[in-house]
Amino acid sequence: MSLESHFCLLAEYNQWMNLKVYESAGRLSREDLTADRGAFFRSVLGTLNHIVVADIIWLKRFATHPSCESLLLDIVDLPNPASLDHILYDDFEALSECRYWLDDQIINWTGALTADDLNFVLSYRNTKGIAANKRFASLLLHFFNHQTHHRGQVSTLLSQAGEDVGVTDLLALIKEEI
């Protein structure tokens, strides 16, 4: 399996898990969604907003890659989040719509990446303004790992609220070989 195919699998996994997480979160009351459960981003809603914020920040950086600019054009037009704990959407339905739209963008974008794209060194500045130059494939791995990390936190928060997300293993999407 090529590196490009692995990133497509991670994009598919990302979308699949977000559907499961958002379906479970959608069954919570407003009070349960916003309850401070002691997580770094406090609540289910706060943590889900953080994942969207981080995705937007990274996708805007990725859009500076010469091969990605046109694929991520709609992302570039989004407002810049004010901080990593910025609540972009206080309304769960609006947050869900944004998440599903972002996941479609990510699926389409990763499907167009080539080996040369992944080998590119991306220059960017982090949220504190510190310059970095890193291999694009490594940044993509971080991008997907960050989502997985925080979705794991959300799964725990949902469990505390009485909701079971179900199977969360990437293994569930890896095709059987004959």
DOLUM-259369 format. One record per residue: residue number from 1; y, z, x of N, C-alpha, C in turn; residue in one letter. Coordinates in Angstrom, 3 decimals. Each point is the difference from the previous one (the first is absolute). Layout:
BEGIN
pos->NUM	ny->Y	nz->Z	nx->X	cay->Y	caz->Z	cax->X	cy->Y	cz->Z	cx->X	code->A
...
***
This chain:
BEGIN
pos->1	ny->-1.177	nz->0.000	nx->0.854	cay->1.177	caz->0.000	cax->-0.854	cy->1.239	cz->0.000	cx->0.900	code->M
pos->2	ny->0.933	nz->-0.878	nx->-0.275	cay->1.217	caz->-0.110	cax->0.803	cy->0.941	cz->1.170	cx->-0.273	code->S
pos->3	ny->0.926	nz->0.208	nx->0.920	cay->1.012	caz->1.036	cax->-0.183	cy->0.828	cz->-0.282	cx->-1.247	code->L
pos->4	ny->0.316	nz->-1.280	nx->-0.236	cay->0.755	caz->-0.364	cax->-1.200	cy->-0.761	cz->0.413	cx->-1.263	code->E
pos->5	ny->-1.319	nz->-0.215	nx->-0.003	cay->-0.831	caz->0.375	cax->-1.148	cy->-0.039	cz->1.507	cx->-0.199	code->S
pos->6	ny->0.000	nz->0.734	nx->1.093	cay->0.028	caz->1.468	cax->-0.102	cy->1.288	cz->0.473	cx->-0.675	code->H
pos->7	ny->1.121	nz->-0.615	nx->0.358	cay->1.256	caz->0.396	cax->-0.634	cy->0.041	cz->-0.401	cx->-1.471	code->F
pos->8	ny->-0.609	nz->-1.113	nx->-0.342	cay->-0.109	caz->-0.377	cax->-1.417	cy->-0.845	cz->1.021	cx->-0.757	code->C
pos->9	ny->-1.069	nz->0.475	nx->0.627	cay->-0.846	caz->1.035	cax->-0.608	cy->0.804	cz->1.286	cx->-0.192	code->L
pos->10	ny->0.791	nz->0.375	nx->0.992	cay->0.822	caz->1.206	cax->-0.144	cy->1.041	cz->-0.160	cx->-1.101	code->L
pos->11	ny->0.552	nz->-1.189	nx->-0.156	cay->0.951	caz->-0.252	cax->-1.094	cy->-0.702	cz->0.100	cx->-1.355	code->A
pos->12	ny->-1.209	nz->-0.526	nx->-0.070	cay->-0.785	caz->0.085	cax->-1.237	cy->-0.335	cz->1.460	cx->-0.318	code->E
pos->13	ny->-0.396	nz->0.741	nx->1.029	cay->-0.309	caz->1.422	cax->-0.167	cy->1.244	cz->0.763	cx->-0.468	code->Y
pos->14	ny->1.121	nz->-0.287	nx->0.609	cay->1.269	caz->0.612	cax->-0.369	cy->0.285	cz->-0.202	cx->-1.487	code->N
pos->15	ny->-0.138	nz->-1.227	nx->-0.468	cay->0.268	caz->-0.309	cax->-1.402	cy->-1.001	cz->0.705	cx->-0.923	code->Q
pos->16	ny->-1.263	nz->-0.049	nx->0.361	cay->-1.055	caz->0.628	cax->-0.803	cy->0.233	cz->1.505	cx->-0.122	code->W
pos->17	ny->0.299	nz->0.637	nx->1.127	cay->0.219	caz->1.450	cax->-0.029	cy->1.272	cz->0.358	cx->-0.757	code->M
pos->18	ny->1.048	nz->-0.792	nx->0.165	cay->1.225	caz->0.300	cax->-0.742	cy->-0.225	cz->-0.104	cx->-1.501	code->N
pos->19	ny->-0.777	nz->-0.971	nx->-0.432	cay->-0.326	caz->-0.092	cax->-1.429	cy->-0.702	cz->1.263	cx->-0.479	code->L
pos->20	ny->-0.971	nz->0.475	nx->0.785	cay->-0.747	caz->1.209	cax->-0.369	cy->0.900	cz->1.238	cx->-0.021	code->K
pos->21	ny->0.826	nz->0.137	nx->1.035	cay->0.887	caz->1.159	cax->0.106	cy->1.030	cz->-0.003	cx->-1.128	code->V
pos->22	ny->0.594	nz->-1.149	nx->-0.242	cay->1.025	caz->-0.078	cax->-1.039	cy->-0.599	cz->0.170	cx->-1.397	code->Y
pos->23	ny->-1.217	nz->-0.479	nx->-0.194	cay->-0.672	caz->0.225	cax->-1.288	cy->-0.215	cz->1.493	cx->-0.223	code->E
pos->24	ny->-0.463	nz->0.693	nx->1.022	cay->-0.215	caz->1.449	cax->-0.111	cy->1.327	cz->0.731	cx->-0.190	code->S
pos->25	ny->0.994	nz->-0.347	nx->0.781	cay->1.309	caz->0.652	cax->-0.106	cy->0.638	cz->-0.265	cx->-1.360	code->A
pos->26	ny->-0.264	nz->-1.167	nx->-0.550	cay->0.558	caz->-0.355	cax->-1.303	cy->-0.513	cz->0.864	cx->-1.144	code->G
pos->27	ny->-1.093	nz->0.704	nx->0.241	cay->-0.539	caz->0.902	cax->-1.029	cy->0.636	cz->1.397	cx->0.055	code->R
pos->28	ny->0.812	nz->0.246	nx->1.029	cay->0.643	caz->1.309	cax->0.135	cy->1.257	cz->0.087	cx->-0.854	code->L
pos->29	ny->0.325	nz->1.203	nx->-0.370	cay->1.274	caz->0.239	cax->-0.687	cy->1.134	cz->-0.122	cx->1.018	code->S
pos->30	ny->1.204	nz->-0.147	nx->-0.479	cay->1.184	caz->-0.050	cax->0.870	cy->0.063	cz->1.260	cx->0.872	code->R
pos->31	ny->-0.334	nz->1.128	nx->-0.598	cay->0.037	caz->1.264	cax->0.727	cy->-1.015	cz->0.011	cx->1.144	code->E
pos->32	ny->-1.208	nz->-0.509	nx->-0.261	cay->-1.026	caz->-0.045	cax->1.043	cy->0.344	cz->-1.018	cx->1.095	code->D
pos->33	ny->0.626	nz->-1.107	nx->-0.385	cay->0.405	caz->-1.016	cax->0.982	cy->1.046	cz->0.530	cx->0.965	code->L
pos->34	ny->0.888	nz->0.840	nx->-0.485	cay->1.129	caz->0.465	cax->0.806	cy->-0.173	cz->1.420	cx->0.539	code->T
pos->35	ny->-1.104	nz->0.659	nx->-0.342	cay->-0.228	caz->1.377	cax->0.458	cy->-0.087	cz->0.065	cx->1.520	code->A
pos->36	ny->0.704	nz->0.949	nx->0.594	cay->-0.067	caz->0.214	cax->1.443	cy->-1.341	cz->0.652	cx->0.312	code->D
pos->37	ny->-0.872	nz->-0.750	nx->0.656	cay->-1.344	caz->0.473	cax->0.306	cy->-0.149	cz->0.363	cx->1.480	code->R
pos->38	ny->1.130	nz->0.144	nx->0.697	cay->-0.031	caz->0.420	cax->1.390	cy->-0.294	cz->-1.107	cx->0.994	code->G
pos->39	ny->-0.012	nz->-1.243	nx->-0.448	cay->-0.226	caz->-1.131	cax->0.903	cy->1.308	cz->-0.314	cx->0.732	code->A
pos->40	ny->-0.104	nz->-0.784	nx->1.066	cay->1.177	caz->-0.324	cax->0.790	cy->1.086	cz->-0.644	cx->-0.857	code->F
pos->41	ny->-0.395	nz->-0.882	nx->-0.920	cay->0.954	caz->-0.623	cax->-0.918	cy->-0.080	cz->0.656	cx->-1.375	code->F
pos->42	ny->-0.416	nz->1.224	nx->-0.005	cay->-0.040	caz->0.945	cax->-1.107	cy->-0.937	cz->-0.359	cx->-1.147	code->R
pos->43	ny->0.242	nz->-1.094	nx->-0.680	cay->-0.708	caz->-0.298	cax->-1.245	cy->-0.753	cz->-1.327	cx->0.086	code->S
pos->44	ny->-0.779	nz->-0.280	nx->-1.045	cay->-0.654	caz->-1.308	cax->-0.115	cy->1.072	cz->-1.084	cx->-0.017	code->V
pos->45	ny->1.014	nz->0.161	nx->-0.833	cay->1.064	caz->-1.005	cax->-0.103	cy->0.754	cz->-0.143	cx->1.321	code->L
pos->46	ny->0.275	nz->1.112	nx->0.665	cay->0.696	caz->-0.048	cax->1.281	cy->-0.799	cz->-0.723	cx->1.066	code->G
pos->47	ny->-1.305	nz->0.241	nx->0.041	cay->-0.848	caz->-0.635	cax->1.005	cy->-0.184	cz->-1.485	cx->-0.304	code->T
pos->48	ny->-0.170	nz->-0.351	nx->-1.263	cay->-0.115	caz->-1.419	cax->-0.358	cy->1.294	cz->-0.746	cx->0.319	code->L
pos->49	ny->1.140	nz->0.643	nx->-0.232	cay->1.279	caz->-0.609	cax->0.376	cy->0.082	cz->-0.187	cx->1.509	code->N
pos->50	ny->-0.456	nz->0.985	nx->0.764	cay->0.037	caz->-0.116	cax->1.457	cy->-0.800	cz->-1.206	cx->0.487	code->H
pos->51	ny->-1.164	nz->-0.226	nx->-0.582	cay->-0.817	caz->-1.149	cax->0.417	cy->0.752	cz->-1.302	cx->-0.272	code->I
pos->52	ny->0.639	nz->-0.105	nx->-1.146	cay->0.779	caz->-1.199	cax->-0.324	cy->1.182	cz->-0.133	cx->0.960	code->V
pos->53	ny->0.692	nz->1.096	nx->0.264	cay->1.134	caz->-0.017	cax->0.936	cy->-0.453	cz->-0.505	cx->1.365	code->V
pos->54	ny->-1.073	nz->0.574	nx->0.527	cay->-0.494	caz->-0.397	cax->1.325	cy->-0.450	cz->-1.457	cx->-0.004	code->A
pos->55	ny->-0.659	nz->-0.428	nx->-1.071	cay->-0.411	caz->-1.402	cax->-0.085	cy->1.211	cz->-0.929	cx->0.053	code->D
pos->56	ny->1.043	nz->0.327	nx->-0.732	cay->1.198	caz->-0.835	cax->-0.006	cy->0.625	cz->-0.040	cx->1.390	code->I
pos->57	ny->0.118	nz->1.148	nx->0.631	cay->0.574	caz->0.051	cax->1.351	cy->-0.803	cz->-0.877	cx->0.951	code->I
pos->58	ny->-1.335	nz->0.153	nx->-0.008	cay->-0.831	caz->-0.793	cax->0.908	cy->0.018	cz->-1.484	cx->-0.351	code->W
pos->59	ny->-0.073	nz->-0.314	nx->-1.275	cay->0.000	caz->-1.414	cax->-0.391	cy->1.316	cz->-0.682	cx->0.374	code->L
pos->60	ny->1.114	nz->0.726	nx->-0.090	cay->1.281	caz->-0.562	cax->0.444	cy->-0.029	cz->-0.249	cx->1.508	code->K
pos->61	ny->-0.609	nz->0.896	nx->0.752	cay->-0.149	caz->-0.228	cax->1.447	cy->-0.898	cz->-1.216	cx->0.249	code->R
pos->62	ny->-1.106	nz->-0.052	nx->-0.720	cay->-0.938	caz->-1.115	cax->0.183	cy->0.655	cz->-1.341	cx->-0.352	code->F
pos->63	ny->0.959	nz->0.034	nx->-0.906	cay->0.686	caz->-1.229	cax->-0.404	cy->0.829	cz->-0.603	cx->1.137	code->A
pos->64	ny->0.242	nz->0.768	nx->1.063	cay->0.731	caz->-0.540	cax->1.148	cy->-0.915	cz->-0.807	cx->0.916	code->T
pos->65	ny->-1.300	nz->0.064	nx->-0.230	cay->-0.967	caz->-0.833	cax->0.736	cy->0.252	cz->-1.447	cx->-0.429	code->H
pos->66	ny->0.130	nz->-0.929	nx->0.955	cay->0.321	caz->-1.387	cax->-0.367	cy->-0.943	cz->-0.628	cx->-1.030	code->P
pos->67	ny->-1.270	nz->0.359	nx->0.013	cay->-0.954	caz->-0.588	cax->-0.950	cy->-0.014	cz->0.702	cx->-1.355	code->S
pos->68	ny->0.667	nz->1.140	nx->-0.102	cay->-0.089	caz->0.803	cax->-1.225	cy->1.262	cz->-0.031	cx->-0.850	code->C
pos->69	ny->1.069	nz->-0.488	nx->0.572	cay->1.297	caz->0.042	cax->-0.668	cy->-0.047	cz->-0.589	cx->-1.410	code->E
pos->70	ny->-0.539	nz->-1.208	nx->-0.146	cay->-0.004	caz->-0.636	cax->-1.322	cy->-0.999	cz->0.675	cx->-0.947	code->S
pos->71	ny->-1.088	nz->0.533	nx->0.543	cay->-1.009	caz->0.656	cax->-0.835	cy->0.483	cz->1.335	cx->-0.560	code->L
pos->72	ny->0.910	nz->0.641	nx->0.708	cay->0.483	caz->1.321	cax->-0.411	cy->1.454	cz->-0.029	cx->-0.460	code->L
pos->73	ny->0.468	nz->-1.181	nx->-0.364	cay->1.396	caz->-0.184	cax->-0.397	cy->0.408	cz->0.919	cx->-1.149	code->L
pos->74	ny->-0.858	nz->0.160	nx->-0.986	cay->0.323	caz->0.862	cax->-1.146	cy->0.093	cz->1.466	cx->0.400	code->D
pos->75	ny->-0.742	nz->0.392	nx->1.025	cay->0.044	caz->1.384	cax->0.492	cy->1.348	cz->0.264	cx->0.674	code->I
pos->76	ny->0.460	nz->-0.969	nx->0.774	cay->1.264	caz->0.147	cax->0.730	cy->1.145	cz->0.292	cx->-0.954	code->V
pos->77	ny->-0.067	nz->-0.542	nx->-1.209	cay->1.070	caz->0.186	cax->-0.987	cy->-0.001	cz->1.385	cx->-0.655	code->D
pos->78	ny->-1.064	nz->0.777	nx->0.206	cay->-0.052	caz->1.339	cax->-0.589	cy->1.013	cz->0.914	cx->0.689	code->L
pos->79	ny->0.533	nz->0.970	nx->-0.736	cay->0.916	caz->0.959	cax->0.639	cy->-0.745	cz->0.801	cx->1.083	code->P
pos->80	ny->0.732	nz->0.398	nx->1.026	cay->-0.590	caz->0.823	cax->1.049	cy->-0.129	cz->1.440	cx->-0.481	code->N
pos->81	ny->-1.181	nz->0.597	nx->0.130	cay->-0.145	caz->1.417	cax->-0.370	cy->0.909	cz->0.872	cx->0.870	code->P
pos->82	ny->0.540	nz->1.050	nx->-0.589	cay->0.935	caz->0.884	cax->0.702	cy->-0.694	cz->0.910	cx->1.004	code->A
pos->83	ny->-1.260	nz->0.346	nx->-0.270	cay->-0.752	caz->0.908	cax->0.868	cy->-1.483	cz->-0.138	cx->-0.336	code->S
pos->84	ny->-0.838	nz->0.591	nx->0.820	cay->-1.443	caz->-0.075	cax->-0.233	cy->-0.440	cz->0.782	cx->-1.232	code->L
pos->85	ny->0.811	nz->0.947	nx->-0.444	cay->-0.339	caz->0.752	cax->-1.216	cy->0.859	cz->-0.424	cx->-1.193	code->D
pos->86	ny->0.614	nz->-1.154	nx->0.124	cay->0.827	caz->-0.550	cax->-1.080	cy->-0.859	cz->-0.236	cx->-1.251	code->H
pos->87	ny->0.470	nz->0.455	nx->-1.122	cay->-0.674	caz->-0.271	cax->-1.277	cy->0.618	cz->-1.283	cx->-0.555	code->I
pos->88	ny->-0.686	nz->-1.111	nx->0.260	cay->0.473	caz->-1.295	cax->-0.494	cy->-0.110	cz->-0.080	cx->-1.509	code->L
pos->89	ny->-1.084	nz->0.572	nx->-0.519	cay->-0.281	caz->-0.070	cax->-1.432	cy->-0.395	cz->1.375	cx->-0.502	code->Y
pos->90	ny->0.838	nz->0.554	nx->-0.856	cay->-0.309	caz->1.265	cax->-0.651	cy->-0.911	cz->-0.254	cx->-1.206	code->D
pos->91	ny->0.001	nz->-1.241	nx->-0.461	cay->-0.808	caz->-0.419	cax->-1.144	cy->-1.329	cz->-0.564	cx->0.513	code->D
pos->92	ny->-1.121	nz->0.569	nx->-0.431	cay->-1.309	caz->-0.406	cax->0.498	cy->-0.322	cz->-1.449	cx->-0.332	code->F
pos->93	ny->0.383	nz->-0.466	nx->-1.180	cay->-0.274	caz->-1.396	cax->-0.377	cy->0.724	cz->-0.975	cx->0.925	code->E
pos->94	ny->1.248	nz->0.282	nx->0.306	cay->0.765	caz->-0.864	cax->0.907	cy->-0.604	cz->0.037	cx->1.409	code->A
pos->95	ny->-0.419	nz->1.177	nx->0.437	cay->-0.653	caz->0.126	cax->1.305	cy->-1.293	cz->-0.808	cx->0.023	code->L
pos->96	ny->-0.769	nz->0.075	nx->-1.065	cay->-1.260	caz->-0.751	cax->-0.098	cy->0.253	cz->-1.497	cx->0.078	code->S
pos->97	ny->0.988	nz->-0.485	nx->-0.724	cay->0.324	caz->-1.433	cax->0.034	cy->0.364	cz->-0.443	cx->1.407	code->E
pos->98	ny->0.800	nz->0.795	nx->0.683	cay->0.386	caz->-0.325	cax->1.372	cy->-1.221	cz->-0.012	cx->0.910	code->C
pos->99	ny->-0.871	nz->1.001	nx->-0.149	cay->-1.199	caz->0.093	cax->0.838	cy->-0.890	cz->-1.225	cx->-0.179	code->R
pos->100	ny->-0.246	nz->-0.389	nx->-1.245	cay->-0.868	caz->-1.153	cax->-0.269	cy->0.620	cz->-1.284	cx->0.539	code->Y
pos->101	ny->1.322	nz->-0.125	nx->-0.123	cay->0.701	caz->-1.163	cax->0.540	cy->-0.109	cz->-0.029	cx->1.523	code->W
pos->102	ny->0.230	nz->1.148	nx->0.630	cay->-0.123	caz->0.078	cax->1.455	cy->-1.406	cz->-0.379	cx->0.459	code->L
pos->103	ny->-1.000	nz->0.497	nx->-0.706	cay->-1.385	caz->-0.304	cax->0.385	cy->-0.290	cz->-1.497	cx->-0.083	code->D
pos->104	ny->0.539	nz->-0.673	nx->-1.008	cay->-0.149	caz->-1.459	cax->-0.081	cy->0.677	cz->-0.680	cx->1.184	code->D
pos->105	ny->1.187	nz->0.485	nx->0.364	cay->0.713	caz->-0.562	cax->1.146	cy->-0.820	cz->0.177	cx->1.280	code->Q
pos->106	ny->-0.579	nz->1.172	nx->0.159	cay->-0.790	caz->0.310	cax->1.203	cy->-1.248	cz->-0.875	cx->0.065	code->I
pos->107	ny->-0.670	nz->-0.173	nx->-1.129	cay->-1.202	caz->-0.855	cax->-0.051	cy->0.367	cz->-1.431	cx->0.414	code->I
pos->108	ny->1.050	nz->-0.553	nx->-0.582	cay->0.412	caz->-1.383	cax->0.303	cy->0.424	cz->-0.145	cx->1.458	code->N
pos->109	ny->0.727	nz->0.970	nx->0.493	cay->0.506	caz->-0.048	cax->1.372	cy->-1.131	cz->0.101	cx->1.027	code->W
pos->110	ny->-0.896	nz->0.965	nx->-0.177	cay->-1.087	caz->0.143	cax->0.983	cy->-0.923	cz->-1.211	cx->-0.024	code->T
pos->111	ny->-0.154	nz->-0.619	nx->-1.154	cay->-0.848	caz->-1.185	cax->-0.107	cy->0.529	cz->-1.189	cx->0.790	code->G
pos->112	ny->1.270	nz->0.026	nx->0.341	cay->0.609	caz->-1.106	cax->0.742	cy->0.108	cz->0.267	cx->1.503	code->A
pos->113	ny->-0.358	nz->1.201	nx->0.455	cay->0.134	caz->0.333	cax->1.420	cy->-1.038	cz->-0.724	cx->0.848	code->L
pos->114	ny->0.414	nz->-0.389	nx->1.192	cay->-0.889	caz->-0.671	cax->0.952	cy->-0.227	cz->0.908	cx->1.209	code->T
pos->115	ny->-0.955	nz->-0.381	nx->0.838	cay->-0.270	caz->0.752	cax->1.228	cy->1.244	cz->0.054	cx->0.883	code->A
pos->116	ny->0.726	nz->-1.097	nx->0.076	cay->1.229	caz->-0.014	cax->0.800	cy->1.039	cz->0.976	cx->-0.567	code->D
pos->117	ny->0.096	nz->0.061	nx->-1.327	cay->0.930	caz->0.944	cax->-0.624	cy->-0.337	cz->1.430	cx->0.405	code->D
pos->118	ny->-1.277	nz->0.327	nx->0.018	cay->-0.439	caz->1.359	cax->0.286	cy->0.219	cz->0.385	cx->1.454	code->L
pos->119	ny->0.046	nz->-0.976	nx->0.872	cay->0.184	caz->0.255	cax->1.426	cy->1.477	cz->0.130	cx->0.387	code->N
pos->120	ny->0.899	nz->-0.304	nx->-0.905	cay->1.451	caz->0.046	cax->0.219	cy->0.437	cz->1.434	cx->0.308	code->F
pos->121	ny->0.993	nz->0.160	nx->0.870	cay->0.603	caz->1.308	cax->0.258	cy->1.271	cz->0.089	cx->-0.840	code->V
pos->122	ny->0.008	nz->0.962	nx->-0.914	cay->1.134	caz->0.178	cax->-0.909	cy->0.966	cz->1.019	cx->0.586	code->L
pos->123	ny->1.260	nz->-0.354	nx->0.018	cay->1.066	caz->0.918	cax->0.402	cy->0.667	cz->0.525	cx->-1.261	code->S
pos->124	ny->0.167	nz->1.304	nx->-0.065	cay->0.612	caz->0.618	cax->-1.180	cy->0.596	cz->1.340	cx->0.392	code->Y
pos->125	ny->0.680	nz->0.618	nx->-0.932	cay->0.532	caz->1.357	cax->0.183	cy->-0.602	cz->0.887	cx->-1.082	code->R
pos->126	ny->-0.384	nz->1.210	nx->0.398	cay->-0.549	caz->0.918	cax->-0.990	cy->1.132	cz->0.588	cx->-0.848	code->N
pos->127	ny->-0.325	nz->0.895	nx->-0.897	cay->1.009	caz->0.530	cax->-0.924	cy->1.040	cz->0.860	cx->0.713	code->T
pos->128	ny->-0.280	nz->0.404	nx->1.238	cay->0.983	caz->0.757	cax->0.796	cy->0.782	cz->-0.912	cx->0.938	code->K
pos->129	ny->-0.280	nz->-1.318	nx->-0.070	cay->0.724	caz->-0.961	cax->0.819	cy->-0.589	cz->-0.246	cx->1.377	code->G
pos->130	ny->-1.157	nz->0.569	nx->0.269	cay->-0.630	caz->-0.163	cax->1.312	cy->-0.726	cz->-1.346	cx->0.051	code->I
pos->131	ny->0.309	nz->-0.770	nx->1.047	cay->-0.583	caz->-1.334	cax->0.157	cy->-1.463	cz->0.091	cx->0.411	code->A
pos->132	ny->-0.788	nz->-0.968	nx->-0.492	cay->-1.419	caz->-0.088	cax->0.346	cy->-0.407	cz->-1.460	cx->0.069	code->A
pos->133	ny->-0.998	nz->-0.275	nx->0.822	cay->-0.599	caz->-1.330	cax->0.126	cy->-1.508	cz->0.210	cx->-0.026	code->N
pos->134	ny->-0.637	nz->-0.406	nx->-1.089	cay->-1.431	caz->0.267	cax->-0.166	cy->-0.722	cz->-1.221	cx->-0.533	code->K
pos->135	ny->-1.286	nz->-0.064	nx->0.357	cay->-0.865	caz->-1.096	cax->-0.444	cy->-0.087	cz->0.037	cx->-1.522	code->R
pos->136	ny->0.189	nz->-1.158	nx->-0.629	cay->0.035	caz->-0.117	cax->-1.459	cy->-1.298	cz->0.507	cx->-0.643	code->F
pos->137	ny->-1.148	nz->-0.357	nx->0.570	cay->-1.278	caz->0.449	cax->-0.572	cy->-0.090	cz->1.518	cx->-0.008	code->A
pos->138	ny->0.490	nz->0.641	nx->1.046	cay->-0.032	caz->1.465	cax->0.059	cy->0.916	cz->0.611	cx->-1.052	code->S
pos->139	ny->1.149	nz->-0.631	nx->-0.228	cay->0.916	caz->0.486	cax->-1.030	cy->-0.600	cz->-0.165	cx->-1.396	code->L
pos->140	ny->-0.705	nz->-1.102	nx->-0.213	cay->-0.675	caz->-0.195	cax->-1.295	cy->-1.071	cz->1.060	cx->-0.218	code->L
pos->141	ny->-0.720	nz->0.316	nx->1.050	cay->-1.020	caz->1.044	cax->-0.110	cy->0.659	cz->1.324	cx->-0.383	code->L
pos->142	ny->1.121	nz->0.312	nx->0.636	cay->0.736	caz->1.216	cax->-0.356	cy->0.459	cz->-0.049	cx->-1.460	code->H
pos->143	ny->0.530	nz->-1.129	nx->-0.418	cay->0.488	caz->-0.194	cax->-1.366	cy->-1.083	cz->0.361	cx->-1.019	code->F
pos->144	ny->-1.196	nz->-0.560	nx->0.179	cay->-1.083	caz->0.286	cax->-0.940	cy->-0.540	cz->1.416	cx->0.157	code->F
pos->145	ny->-0.058	nz->0.505	nx->1.217	cay->-0.475	caz->1.365	cax->0.221	cy->0.959	cz->1.011	cx->-0.636	code->N
pos->146	ny->1.297	nz->-0.260	nx->0.084	cay->0.990	caz->0.895	cax->-0.606	cy->-0.226	cz->0.104	cx->-1.509	code->H
pos->147	ny->-0.233	nz->-1.135	nx->-0.647	cay->-0.262	caz->0.006	cax->-1.438	cy->-1.255	cz->0.825	cx->-0.312	code->Q
pos->148	ny->-1.047	nz->-0.228	nx->0.779	cay->-1.265	caz->0.702	cax->-0.226	cy->0.188	cz->1.505	cx->0.178	code->T
pos->149	ny->0.699	nz->0.379	nx->1.037	cay->0.257	caz->1.421	cax->0.272	cy->0.668	cz->0.677	cx->-1.198	code->H
pos->150	ny->1.080	nz->-0.594	nx->-0.482	cay->0.736	caz->0.636	cax->-1.099	cy->-0.717	cz->-0.131	cx->-1.337	code->H
pos->151	ny->-0.778	nz->-1.072	nx->-0.197	cay->-0.804	caz->-0.074	cax->-1.232	cy->-1.051	cz->1.100	cx->0.000	code->R
pos->152	ny->-0.505	nz->0.357	nx->1.178	cay->-0.930	caz->1.126	cax->0.090	cy->0.666	cz->1.287	cx->-0.461	code->G
pos->153	ny->1.254	nz->0.180	nx->0.388	cay->0.739	caz->1.172	cax->-0.472	cy->0.162	cz->-0.045	cx->-1.516	code->Q
pos->154	ny->0.334	nz->-1.179	nx->-0.518	cay->0.179	caz->-0.138	cax->-1.450	cy->-1.317	cz->0.279	cx->-0.721	code->V
pos->155	ny->-1.114	nz->-0.461	nx->0.558	cay->-1.311	caz->0.273	cax->-0.610	cy->-0.242	cz->1.501	cx->-0.123	code->S
pos->156	ny->0.394	nz->0.745	nx->1.024	cay->-0.138	caz->1.454	cax->-0.039	cy->0.911	cz->0.599	cx->-1.066	code->T
pos->157	ny->1.242	nz->-0.471	nx->-0.043	cay->0.945	caz->0.504	cax->-1.005	cy->-0.496	cz->-0.312	cx->-1.415	code->L
pos->158	ny->-0.550	nz->-1.192	nx->-0.177	cay->-0.549	caz->-0.361	cax->-1.310	cy->-1.187	cz->0.883	cx->-0.350	code->L
pos->159	ny->-0.835	nz->0.272	nx->0.963	cay->-1.143	caz->0.884	cax->-0.222	cy->0.480	cz->1.394	cx->-0.418	code->S
pos->160	ny->1.044	nz->0.486	nx->0.648	cay->0.568	caz->1.305	cax->-0.369	cy->0.496	cz->-0.002	cx->-1.447	code->Q
pos->161	ny->0.408	nz->-1.184	nx->-0.463	cay->0.494	caz->-0.128	cax->-1.376	cy->-1.106	cz->-0.357	cx->-0.987	code->A
pos->162	ny->-1.256	nz->-0.053	nx->0.488	cay->-1.132	caz->-0.260	cax->-0.883	cy->-0.376	cz->-1.462	cx->-0.151	code->G
pos->163	ny->0.528	nz->-0.882	nx->0.843	cay->-0.315	caz->-1.431	cax->-0.070	cy->-0.853	cz->-0.412	cx->1.195	code->E
pos->164	ny->-1.074	nz->-0.737	nx->-0.281	cay->-0.892	caz->-0.506	cax->1.046	cy->0.251	cz->-1.493	cx->0.179	code->D
pos->165	ny->0.367	nz->-0.399	nx->1.216	cay->0.283	caz->-1.405	cax->0.298	cy->-1.289	cz->-0.807	cx->0.078	code->V
pos->166	ny->-1.101	nz->0.653	nx->0.305	cay->-1.273	caz->-0.707	cax->0.146	cy->-0.227	cz->-0.423	cx->1.439	code->G
pos->167	ny->-0.812	nz->-1.013	nx->0.184	cay->-0.361	caz->-0.489	cax->1.326	cy->1.255	cz->-0.491	cx->0.710	code->V
pos->168	ny->0.169	nz->0.444	nx->1.250	cay->1.176	caz->-0.399	cax->0.776	cy->-0.372	cz->-0.685	cx->1.313	code->T
pos->169	ny->-1.261	nz->-0.206	nx->0.244	cay->-0.444	caz->-0.546	cax->1.275	cy->0.218	cz->-1.501	cx->0.111	code->D
pos->170	ny->0.549	nz->-0.421	nx->1.127	cay->0.133	caz->-1.418	cax->0.321	cy->-1.358	cz->-0.684	cx->-0.077	code->L
pos->171	ny->-1.040	nz->0.727	nx->0.311	cay->-1.360	caz->-0.525	cax->-0.029	cy->-0.332	cz->-0.678	cx->-1.334	code->L
pos->172	ny->0.604	nz->0.485	nx->-1.074	cay->-0.253	caz->-0.573	cax->-1.333	cy->0.442	cz->-1.460	cx->-0.096	code->A
pos->173	ny->0.927	nz->-0.426	nx->0.879	cay->0.491	caz->-1.387	cax->-0.046	cy->-0.590	cz->-0.888	cx->1.076	code->L
pos->174	ny->-0.763	nz->0.584	nx->0.916	cay->-0.582	caz->-0.807	cax->1.068	cy->-1.217	cz->-0.711	cx->-0.550	code->I
pos->175	ny->0.010	nz->-1.308	nx->0.131	cay->-1.061	caz->-0.827	cax->-0.580	cy->-1.342	cz->0.218	cx->0.700	code->K
pos->176	ny->-1.035	nz->-0.023	nx->-0.788	cay->-1.375	caz->0.101	cax->0.512	cy->-0.359	cz->-1.280	cx->0.754	code->E
pos->177	ny->-0.603	nz->0.150	nx->1.148	cay->-0.434	caz->-1.157	cax->0.799	cy->-1.489	cz->-0.229	cx->-0.233	code->E
pos->178	ny->-0.360	nz->-1.236	nx->-0.111	cay->-1.423	caz->-0.351	cax->-0.229	cy->-0.617	cz->-0.492	cx->1.281	code->I
***
